[in-house]
Amino acid sequence: MERRITDWGGSIVAFLAVLLVNYLSNAIPIGGLTQKDISDKYSSLFTPDAFTFAIWGVIYTFLAAFVIYQALPAQRNNVLVAKVSQFFIISCIANIAWIFSWHYELLPLSLLVMIGILLSLIAIYRTLGAAGSPVTLGQRVFLYLPFSLYVAWITVATMANISILQSAYDWNAIGLDALNWTLLKLAVVAAVSVLVVLMRSDMAYGLVIAWAAFGISSKQVDTPAVAGSATVLMITMIFLVTFVGVRSLLQRR
């Protein structure tokens, strides 16, 4: 059954809307504050250094590649692409909602929306996982890789969003201070990342986590416990990515 234009065309429109709103959010800026202004205003020990956010350029480049790929005539009958596109449109709508809630400093709402983005990406990731390994280079580069990068970064961004909300409301439950909360979040990210990299052989996911950990360690250099833990996470991810890469090469022989 051929995909409807509202499916593949909807993905194009939704993605272009995300790019436009992202541009306007800093050009106007929406709410009178740029994303960096708000991040600086509500800094936390989990916040990575500013250079780390350059990864958005990589993520959006690969998402653009996916949007073009899913709209090709050859993919009009692809059931897997159709399922992914549906969740992708949801993630784009949530992305736009997050930008507005963030710029108007509706921090609790921004966290809920961020979780919505994460859940939609997890749905995509699970859908791709259930379909098995990519069988062509095109699938690997234009379908699987974009969402490995995206879901990894949003995993980190969700933790950062939680940290900023805690910082804004000075909320530290279960007897943990900001430092111990940060260490706990790093441990959660580490546990999830180790499982994903090893079970899914997802090197892209591991590299994104390593990059984020490097950004956190660079930003939090004055807090040795956080910088050290983030560095350990970075090294662990690099080791696991190398291990998975070598394992994959040996299995092909």
Secondary structure, DSSP 8 states (H G I E B T S, - for coil): ----HHHHHHHHHHHHHHHHHHHHHHHTTGGG--HHHHHHHT--TT---GGGGGHHHHHHHHHHHHHHHHHSGGGTT-HHHHHHHHHHHHHHHHHHHHHHHHHTT-HHHHHHHHHHHHHHHHHHHHHHHHT-S--SHHHIIIIIHHHHHHHHHHHHHHHHHHHHHHHHHT---TT--HHHHHHHHHHHHHHHHHHHHHHH--HHHHHHHHHHHHHHHHHTTTSHHHHHHHHHHHHHHHHHHHHHHHHHHHHH-
